[in-house]
């Protein structure tokens, strides 16, 4: 890990030099090898051979998920297919899937980036990394797997599902770091408790590297209490690599970008203007040294900000805040923009409800939008008291109205009545006609 420590603590001026040299090579490789980029750059008047500073990248046009879909399957590859060793795809649940190709170099970089999370968890060769992200076309499982191997840890490729077996392995094989979605980690913890196993006592976990879906601070605290470990958030997306683009360190105060492999900008999602550090906006990423599927100024649709200042851990790579929401997951309710994370922020102020919820959007007989928040109460709440349930529903609804400027009907439900998932939790159910 000596080389990794060196780059994680390099002066930021050195990191910027790496970024500039990588961007110069990337924009030229895209222009010369990907017809989409040649046309896009020419149409925008962007000369890839004239890049002299990081600011010059702002002259390049953005690329979107739709651009990637339009060039399905191999139109965005910058290397011959013979050099591509692995392919991953997004789920494609909202349209044509996006495809990511990886040369051996790309796979090595991926493993190194995810291994930084294991490093942030003070992990290495003495650890047992338990991977229960799904393996396959989804990037989660293999991304974490490559990270475990790169770090030198013993890696268990459990994949998702068969929760009781997951629990036996966690208990009996001494797993110290678990990698999965946060909702599945909670499902493992709750199932273990139902089996009479106390994961805080009977598991050996020290850390969890959890991503692929947002989770609140309250959810994190519940996980850490039930599993007696430290939760680190990980960020990534198929279009740029997979998990490992940014990961929290032990300080839990923002996710360190792998800035020697990715260049990040924050833009105003409406105007495209680049925003200064500290301001919330849409994250835009450019790959610096990816060979098969480089992207230039890819609009992630994720809302975050660059955190100012240095981290107490000593890592010099800039940090992004935890994802606040997505521009394309944003709900527009009666003309008001609503992010699920805003609802989570209100929920966590009520000790009587758990972290399990679902947002249902429909229209009434007047064709007006209606939002119903279904939230599980905690087991110690007096759910059999109608008065107590109605009172709490009104309190939560009133606070949501203040926070969101739109009415939300609250329906409290008993524990364990909202469906769990082995992958990403389904937080939003939109029943409005014509809305996808």
N, C-alpha and C positions, 0 to 999 in steps of 0.2 A: 504493500500500500504506500510505499515511499513516494512513487511517482504521482499517485493520486493526491497525496497530501501536498505535494509540491504545487500542483496546478490549482488545488482548492484554495491555497493560501498565496497564490502569485499576486504581485501588485496589479491593480486593475488596469494600469497602463499597458502591461504586458498582455492581459486578456484582450484589450481593445486592438492591439497589434495582430493578435491571432484572428480576431473577428474580421478585421479589414482584409487580411490576406485571404481568408477563407471565402469572404463574400465576393472578392474579385474573381476568384476561380469559379465560384458557384454560378454567378450571373453569366459568365462566358460559356460555361458548360451547358447551362440551360439554353442559351441563345443558339449555340452551335449544334445541339443535339435534340432539342425538343421543339417541333414546329409550332406548338401553341405559344411558347415563350418568344420565339422569333417574331411572330405576328403581333403578340401583345406588346413586346418592347418597341417594335417599329411603330405600331399605332400610337403609342404613348410618347414617342420621341425620346425614348430612353436608350442611351448608348452604353452597353455593358462594358465596353473597352475604356470608358472615360471615368470609371469610378476611382476617385482619389482619396475619399474620406468616408466615414460611416454615414455622415449626413447625406452624401450623394445617393444613398439607397432610397431616400424619400422620393426621388424622382422616378423610381420604378413603379409600375402599376401593381395593384393588389391582385392576388389570386384567391378564388373562393372555392368552396366545396363543390358548387355547381360546375365550375371549370374542370375540376377533377373528374366529376361524373360524366361530363360531356366527352371526356377523352378516355373513357373506360374501354378496354381494360389496361392497355399498355401504352397509351398515347403520351403519358407524362414521364415515361422512363427515359433517363439520359444515358443509359448503358445498354448494350445488346442484351437480349434475354439470356444468352449463354453465360453472362457474368452474374446473373441474378440467382442467388442460392435459396432464397425464401420469399414467399409472398404472404402478406396479410391483407385482410379487408375489413372495412367497417361493417356494421350489421346490415346496413341498407334498408332499415325498417321504414324510412321515410322517402325512399327512392332508390335509384341505382347505387350500388355500393361504391365506395372509394377504395382504390387499390394502392398498396404500398409494396415496393420491391426492395430487397436488401441484398447487397453484395456481401462477401465475407467481411470486408472492412466495415460495412454498415452494421452487421451483426456484432462485431467486436465492440464498436462504439456503443451500441445499445446495451450490451452487458456491462460495460464500464459505467455508463450513466446510471443504470439502476443500482449498481453496486455502491454508488455513492450514498444511497439511502441506508444500505447496510453499514457503511462506514459511519454515517451520522448516528446510527444506533449503536456505535462502538462494537460492531460485529466484525467477524472474519472467519478464519479457518476453524475456530473452536465452536462455531455456531451450527445449529441445525435449522435450515430455512424451510419452512412448510408453506408450499405454494398451493393455494386453493382458488386462485383465479382460474377461469376456464381456459383450457388449452385449445389450440386450433387456430382458426382464422382471426379470432379476437386476440389482440396484442397482449392482454394482461398476463396470461399464464406463461408464455414463453419469454416475455420480457423480464418478468421476475425470476424465471428459471435461469436465464443467461446471467442475470445479476448475481444470483446465488453462486453460480459456477465461477464467475469472474472474481468474486470476493474470496474464493477458496473454501467457502462453507459447504458442509454436507447439505445437499438439496433434495427435498422430497417432493416429487411431482404429483401431488394428490389430485389436482384439478378440482372442479366444483362438484357438489353433490355428495350423496351418501353421508349425511351429516354425522350419524352415529359412528361410522367408521373414522371420520375425521377426528372425532372426539377421542376415540381409542388411541389413534396414532399420536395425537397431541399429548395425551397422558402418558403413553408407554414408551415413546421414542425420544422424548426429551426435546421436542421442538422449542427453540428459543426465539425465533422470529417468524411471524406469520404474515403472509401476503395474500390479501383478498379484498373484496369490497367491504366497506364498513358495515353495511347492513347484514352481510353474511357473517361477519365476525360476531355481531350481536346475536344472530340466529344460532350460531354455534354455542355462544355463552348461555343463552336461554335454554337451549335443548339440553346442554350438559346439566344445568341445574334441575331440569325436569327428570333427568336420569339419576338424580341423587349424587351427581359429581359437582364439586365446588371448583370451578376452573381457577379461581384465585389461589386456591390451595393445592389442587391436584395437577394443574398444568405447570409448565416450566418456562412460560413465555416471559421475555424481557421487553419485546417491542413488536409492534404491528405496523406494517407499511400498507396503508389503505388508500385506495383511490377509485377512479372510474365513476364516482357519484359524489355529490356534495354531502357534507354532514356538519351539523352544528357543534358548537363548543359543548353544549349540554350532552349531545350524543357522545362526543369524545369522552367526557367525564364519566358517563355511564359505562362505556366500554372499558375504560381504565380501571374503574372500580370493580367491575365483574371479572375481568381477566387479569388484573394485577400486573399491568404492563404499561408501556409508553406508546402512544399512538402518533405516528408520523404520516402526514398527508403526502401523497405523491400525485403528480400531474403529468399527463401525456395524452397524445392522440395519434391515431393511426396515420394521419396525414403528414406528420412530421417525424414520427419514429414509433411511439408507443410510450408506456410509462417510463419515467425517468427524465423527462424534459426539465422538471423541477421537483425538488423533494425538500420537505422540512428537515431541519436538523433537530437535535435534542432540545433546543431552546423553544421550539414550537411558536416561533414568531415570524412566520413567512417561509415560503418555499424557495430555496436557493436554485436559481437557474443554472443549468449546465452551459455557462456562457462561452466556453471554448468550443461548443458544438452548435449553439443556437443564438441568434441575435433577436432580441425582443424589443418591440415598440408597443406603446399604448396609444390608441387613436380614439378620437371622437367617432363613435359608430355612425353618426349622421353625416359628418362633413369629411371624415378621413384625415383630419388634422392631427398631427402628432402632438401628444400632450406631455407636459413635464412630469418628472417623477413626483409621486404622491397623489396625482389625480386619477380618479376612476375612469376607465374606458375599456375599449375592446383590445384584447391581446392579439398582436400580429407577430408571427414568427418567420424567420428566415433560417434555413439550415445552412451551416457553414461548411461541413465536410461530408455530407451525405452523397453517395455516388449514384445509386439506382433511381431514387425518387426525390431529388432535391426540390424544395419549394422556396419561392422568393415572395416575401411579404404575404404570407398566408393568413387570411382573416379567420381566426379560430372561433369567433362569436362568443368567446368567454370573457366575462367582465371581471377585471381585476385592476391592480395598480402596481407600479414599481415602488417598493418601500424605500424611503430615504434612510441614510445612515448605515452603519456597519453592524453586523451581528456579533453578539458576544462570543459565539463559537470560534470566531477568527477567520471563517471562510470569507473570501473577498468577492465571491460571485454575488451579483445583485439578487434581491429577493422579490418575488411577486407575492401579493397578498393572496389569501385563500379565495377561491373563485366565488364571486358574489352572485352570479347568475349567468344566463346566456341571452344574447340578443334574440336568438331564434327559439328559446324556450320561454321567453317572456310572455306572460299572459296579458292580453289587452282586455280589461274588463270595463265596459261602459266608458271607453276612452282613456282609462287609467292604466298605466304600465305597472304590472305586478310581477315580482320575482318570488318564486317559492322560498328563497332564503329569507325574504322579509317576513314571511309567515312563520318560518322557523324561529327567527329572532324573537317574535312575540311569544310563541309557544314555550320557549325555554325559560320564560319568566314565571311560568306556572309549574310548581312542584307536583301538582296533582296529575299532570299528564305525562305520558312517556314520550320517547323519541319517534314512535311509530305513528305515521299520519298519511293521509291521502287527500289530495285536492281534487274535487269533482266540479267541473264547469258545465253548465247546461243553460238553456233558455227557458223562460216562463211563458205563460200564455200570451204575454204581450211582446214576445220575442226579445225581451231584455235579458242580458247576461245575469246568471246567478252562480255564485260560488259557494260550495259547501265544503267545509273542512271536517273530515272525519279523523278524529284523534283518539287513540287508546288512552284510557286512564291507567294510572299505576295500580298494582294489585291491592294496595292498602287504602285506596279511595272507596268511600261508601257508595258504590254504584247502585245499590238497591234503594237508596234514598232519592226519590224523584225530585224532591226539593233541592237537594245538594247538586244533583246533575244539572237541573235547570239554571240554578244560580251560577254555577261555574261556566256553563255554556254562554250565558249572557255576559259574564265578565270577560271571557276570552273574545267574544264577538265585539264588545265595545272597544277593547284595546286594539283589535285588528282594524276597526273602523278608523280609529285615531291615527294608526300607523300607515294605513294604506289609502285612506280617503275613499274607500269603497266598502260597501257592506258585505260581510261574509257570514253565512249561516254556519254555526258550529254544531256538529253532532258528535257527542262523546259516545264511544263504544267500549265494550269490555276488553280486557287484555287478551291478546292472541287472536283477535278477530279480523285483523287486516292481514291479507296474504303476505307471507314472507317470500323472498326470492334468493336463489343461490347466486344470482348475478346482480345486475343493477336493480335497485329498488324502483318500482313504478310509483312515482309520487303524484303524477298528474293524470287524471282521466278526463278528457275533453269530449263531451257528448254533444256539443253544438254541431248542427248540420253544416257540412261544408268546411269544418275546421279540422285540420290534421295535426 
